[in-house]
Amino acid sequence: MPHMRIKRMGSQTTNIPARPKIRFMSMFSEIAPLAAFFLVNQAYGLYAAAIAAIGASTFLVAVTWVLEKRLARFAIFATSIAALLTLAAILAEEKTYIKIQPSLFSGAFAAVLLIGWLRGRAMMKVFFQAQFDLPAKVWNSLSLRWGLFFLFATLANEVAWRVLSDDDWVTFRVLIMAPATGLFMIAQLPITLRGQREMKRTMAADDNAVVNSAD
């Protein structure tokens, strides 16, 4: 028989795969570039703010590598795309390249999640199954919810950068969309926690069945 890692809880024996903890650096990496973007824009304008945000993201990728010995691949990809668009904005003297960046990222996420959901594949599971054990119905629900949220975020940004001044658009991104994203994430905790409890009960029942059949 293949070797199995066993975790004992009281008198029960359950086979529970170890899950990596949600990393503090992952959360901080979302906040620091926005903070740099907002603060630098107040003093030096949109181009300098975009460069500062890219610098903050690059620094955090390096810190993640030093502290956790892992490459944050998505952060590297996102920072690279942002750097290319910011360079294009500076060379062309066209701020639109900076303002459409959130639309490109949220639009891509919306497309991946919603197309996957329509095809019966929960892409949230593909992205986060290393961190969470959830039933298929919960993964499907989260994929739909986040897909719709990212679609809303894309449309909101497309309207905002067209009707707001540079400073107002930055304020919209930092003080409205960032908190809205955080609140939406918190709103998904109940369904996520219920799903985790359901999976633990299912896994415990399966383990008891295995133990009973072995006896």
C-alpha positions, -999 to 999 in steps of 0.1 A, spaced: 0 0 0 13 35 -7 24 55 23 -3 77 37 2 107 61 -21 102 91 -34 129 114 -49 118 147 -76 138 164 -86 123 198 -98 88 190 -104 95 154 -80 90 126 -83 112 95 -62 116 64 -60 154 59 -36 168 34 -16 197 48 -27 231 35 -3 260 32 -13 290 52 -26 321 36 6 342 35 7 377 50 29 389 21 2 380 -4 -22 404 14 4 431 19 14 429 -18 -21 441 -27 -21 471 -4 15 484 -8 14 492 -45 -20 510 -41 -7 530 -12 24 540 -32 2 548 -62 -21 571 -42 6 589 -22 30 595 -51 2 607 -73 -7 634 -48 28 648 -50 42 640 -85 13 630 -107 0 599 -125 32 588 -144 53 589 -112 25 571 -93 25 543 -118 62 539 -116 61 539 -78 34 512 -78 56 490 -102 86 496 -79 66 486 -48 53 454 -66 89 445 -78 102 450 -43 75 428 -28 82 400 -53 119 402 -42 109 401 -5 86 371 -11 115 353 -27 139 360 1 114 352 30 94 324 15 117 310 -12 90 311 -38 84 331 -70 51 349 -70 45 340 -107 12 359 -111 27 390 -94 56 389 -117 33 386 -147 10 414 -136 40 437 -127 56 430 -161 24 439 -180 19 470 -159 55 480 -166 50 476 -203 18 496 -203 34 523 -181 64 526 -205 40 529 -234 21 556 -216 53 576 -209 67 572 -244 33 581 -260 25 607 -234 -9 590 -231 -22 584 -196 -50 561 -209 -25 532 -210 -22 535 -172 -59 539 -166 -69 508 -186 -46 485 -166 -72 476 -140 -98 469 -168 -74 446 -185 -67 425 -154 -102 424 -140 -116 418 -175 -93 389 -180 -102 374 -146 -139 378 -154 -135 361 -188 -116 332 -173 -140 326 -144 -173 331 -163 -163 311 -194 -150 283 -171 -183 284 -152 -204 283 -184 -183 252 -195 -188 235 -161 -153 241 -148 -147 260 -116 -116 280 -122 -115 292 -86 -106 257 -77 -77 257 -102 -64 289 -86 -70 281 -49 -73 244 -44 -38 243 -27 -53 265 0 -88 253 5 -107 220 4 -143 229 -8 -171 209 -24 -177 213 -61 -209 233 -56 -190 259 -35 -162 262 -61 -188 267 -88 -206 294 -67 -174 312 -59 -163 312 -96 -196 327 -106 -196 353 -79 -160 364 -85 -165 364 -122 -195 387 -119 -176 409 -95 -146 413 -118 -170 420 -147 -185 448 -126 -151 461 -116 -141 462 -153 -172 482 -163 -168 505 -133 -132 513 -142 -141 519 -179 -167 544 -168 -146 560 -141 -115 568 -162 -136 584 -189 -156 607 -167 -132 615 -138 -101 637 -136 -68 620 -130 -68 626 -92 -104 616 -89 -98 584 -108 -69 575 -85 -91 582 -55 -118 560 -70 -93 531 -75 -78 534 -40 -107 545 -18 -136 530 -35 -127 499 -56 -100 486 -32 -123 486 -2 -152 473 -23 -129 443 -33 -120 437 4 -157 438 15 -167 415 -13 -139 391 -3 -152 392 33 -187 385 21 -175 352 6 -162 339 39 -194 324 51 -199 301 21 -162 293 21 -162 283 58 -194 263 54 -178 245 25 -147 237 45 -167 223 74 -187 202 50 -155 188 34 -141 180 69 -173 161 78 -172 142 45 -135 133 49 -140 122 85 -169 100 74 -148 85 46 -120 78 70 -143 61 95 -157 39 67 -121 29 57 -112 21 93 -144 1 98 -139 -19 66 -103 -26 77 -115 -40 110 
